[in-house]
Amino acid sequence: MNRLDSSRRAHVISALVEGNSLRSTSRMTGVAINTVVKLAVDAGAACSDYQDRILRNLNCKRVQVDECWCFCYAKAKNVTPEIAAKHPHAGDVWTWAAIDADSKLIPCWIVGARDGVSARMFVSDLASRLADRVQLTSDGLGAYLKAVEHAFRGDVDYAQLVKVYNETSEGQKRYSPAECIGCTKNVVVGYPDPEHVSTSYIERANLSMRMGMRRFTRLTNAFSKKIENHAASVALYFMYYNFARVHKTLRCSPAMAAGVDNRLWEIKDIVSMIEAHENSN
């Protein structure tokens, strides 16, 4: 079977991490759409495995967590029994992600439902990657309470930032949240510093996700048709974000700021890592 050389692979990966769709990437690079899809899936698997192995024993101090909504195949309200039978993952899909407020590193994420099972898996994974006690902030989602208790066993300074929305806001009639008219800071465990009870960084990271992955663009038909492709796109994006993109405030990559790596990766480095992963399997 013919395989793209490293240079053409780099062109495809570069287009994908800059927010281009699969078909636009195919047109821009001259690579067949099926080849682009296969490379994206292979890249996602390699990036997921690499970061799972490397992002360990992290010296984070302040961590924020949140969930970013998207959907696969169809929105939940449009999933009929016939669609569900053929596509069991059709409907709402949430990307749970954490961010280190200092280095802006994304240490972990999962793709799943917005429920207690996903919350426990996500928070347990986060806790396993941290070297020391941290201050943790989430939104007011109730699933975090038991998940944090189970994962940290009280060894955390945890608070929830609960936002209050205007029920009569015009935002409810548009494709956007209702107007936020205030928030409360609820201490759950430990002694979190009130000045650092915030979800601003992770919410900004969610915006970057929407701009950096075509599948997350609202009001288009660019959404994922397969959950495997969706998860692969997320893994590739976080690889690029963590290791190969300069954060404007930090003037280096988040991985460099966190002490995970000592150099700024290039796209060719990501391609080399993908090829090494393929050769090892």
N, C-alpha and C positions, 0 to 999 in steps of 0.2 A: 504494500500500500504506500502511495506517495504521501510525504509529509512536508508541511511548510518548513522552509528554512528559518533560522532564528531571526533574520532580518524582517521577513514578512510577518512572522509571529509578533514581533515587537510592534509593527505598524498596527496590527489588529488590536493588541492589548492596549496600546496607546489611545486608540479611538474609543475603545469601550470604557476606559477609566475616565475619559473626558466627557462622558455622558451621552455618547452616541448610541443609537439603537443598533440592533443586530443587522438590520437591512441597510441602514445608512453606512455602517461599517463595511458591509460587503461591497457596497457601491464605491466607497472611497478607496478601498484597498484592492479591489478586483479579486477578492477571495470569495469562493462560493459560500452561500448562506449556511449550508449544512456544515461546512468546514469551520466557519466562524462560531456556530453554536457548539460544535464539539470542542473547539479550543477554549471557549468560555467555560464550559463545564469542567474540562480538565484543569484549567487554571484555577477555578474555584476550589476544587478538591485539593490542589497543591497548596494554595494560599491558606486554606483552612487548617490543613495539617501542620504547615510551617508555623503559623501563629499560635496554634494550640501548644506546640512544643516550646517555642521561644518565649512567649509571654508568661513567664513564671517568676515567682519570688520577687514581685514588683514592690518597689518602695514608695507606693502611693500614700498620700496623706489625706486628701479630700477627693471623694468619688461621688459622682452624680449618675443616676440611672433614669431611664425613661423608655417608653415604647413608641415606635413609629408605625403608623397604620399604612397598609397597602392592601391589595387583594390579588388573588390568583384565579385566573380563568373568568370569574364573574364575581360581582359584589354579592355579599351574603344574602341580601334581599332578593336577588335574582336567581339564586341556586335552587333549581327544581329537583324533585326526587330523581328524575332521569339524569340530570347533570351530576348530582351527587353520586349516583351509582357508577358512572363512568370516570368521574374525576373526584375522588374522595377528598382531595385537598382544596377543592374550589371554595371560594369565599374569602372572608377577611384573613389577612396574614399580618402579623405584627413582628417587627424587628426590635427585640429588647437589646439595648446597648448600654454600656457603662463608659464613663470618661473620667480620666484623671484631670482634675481642675487645674493642676499646675503644668503638667507636660502636654496636656491635650491628647494623650494616648488613649486609644480605645482598647482596653485590655481584653474584653470579651463581648460576645453577643450571641444570641440565638434567634432563630426564625421559628415562630410558632403561633399558637393562639394566645389571646389575652386572658389567661386563666391561672389558677393556682398551680397547676402542674408546670407550666412554662416558667412561672415566677420562681418556683423552687429550684428548677434546673438551672435557671439563669443566675440566681443569687448564690447558689452553691458553687457554681463554676467560678464566679467572681471571687468568692471567699478563698477558694483554693489557690488563687493566683497572687494573693497579697502576702507580703512578708510581715507586716506589722498591723497594729490596730489603726483603723481609719475612721474618718468622719464621713458618713454616708447620708446622702439626701435623695429622696424619691418624691414623686407626686403622691396624691392621696389615695392611690389604688390600694384597696384593702388586701389584695393578694400578697403585697410586699410584707405585711406584718408577720405572718407565719413563716414566710420564706426567709426573712432576715433572722428571725428567732431560731429557725432550724439550722441555718448555715453558720451563723456567728456565735451562737450560744451565749449571747450577752457581751461578747468581746468586740464591741463596736459602739461608736457614738452616732446614733441614728436619729434623724428627724425627717418628718414629712412636710413638704410645702404644699398646702392645700389651697388651690385657687378658687375664688368665688366669681361666678359668672352672672351676667345680667340676663335673666330669663326672657326678657322682651327685646333683646338685641336683634338688630337686623342681620347679625352674623349667622343666626340660626336659619335664615332663609337663603343664605348663600353657601358656597362650597368652602366654608371656613368656620372656625369655632366661634361661639358667642363671645361678646366683649367681656374681658376680664376686668372686674371692678375692684378687686382686692385679693389678698391672700393671707393665710395664717400659717405660722410655723409651729408645728406640733412635735415636741420632743417625745420620742418613743423609748429609746434606750440610751443610757450613758449621759455624757455631758457635751453635746455638740455645741460649737461656737455659733451663736445666733447670726453673726456677721457672714458666716459661710454656709448657712442653710439656703441653698439656691439650686435651681435646675437650669440656669441660664446657659451654661456651657453645653450641656447635653441637648438642650433644645436647639441651640445653634448648630450642633453637630447633625441633628435631624434635618435641618434645612440644607446643610451641605450634602447629605445623603440624597435628598430629593433633586438637588441640582447636579449631582455627580453620577446618578444612575437613571437612565432613561425609563426604567421600569417603574420608578417611583413618581413619575410626572403625573400630576392630576389632570383629569378631563381630557385624556387621550386614549388611544387604543394600544399604547405601548406596554401595557401591563403584562405580567408573565402568564403564560398559558400552562406552564409546568412548575411545580414547587421546587423541583431540583434545579432548574435554571435560575429561579429567583434566588435561592440560597447561594448558588455559585456566584451570581452577580454581587451579592452582598460581601462574600468572602474576598473576592478580587478587589472590590472597592476599598475595603478596610486595609488590605495589604498595601495598596497604593497610598492611601491616606496615612497610615502609620509609618511607612518606611521610605516612600519615594516622593512625597510632596512637601515642599517647604511651607511651614505655617508662618503666616505673615508676621504675627506677633513674636513668635519664638525665633524666627530666622533660621530655623533648622527643622528637621522632621520631628514629629512627636516621639518616635523611637529613640532618636538621638537625645532629645530633652529628658527622656525617662531613663537614659543610661542603658537601654536595651541594645543599641547598636552605636557604632562610632563613625558611621559614614552615611551619606545620603545615597540611597539606592537610585539607580536608573531603570528605565523600562527593560533594558537588556538584562539587568540583574534579576528582575522578576521572571523573565523568560528562561534564564539559565536555571533558576530555582524550579520552575515548572518542568523543564526537561529532565532535571535530576530526579524529580519526583516520579516522572514517567519511567525512567530507566530503573528505578528502585523497585517498581511494582511488576 
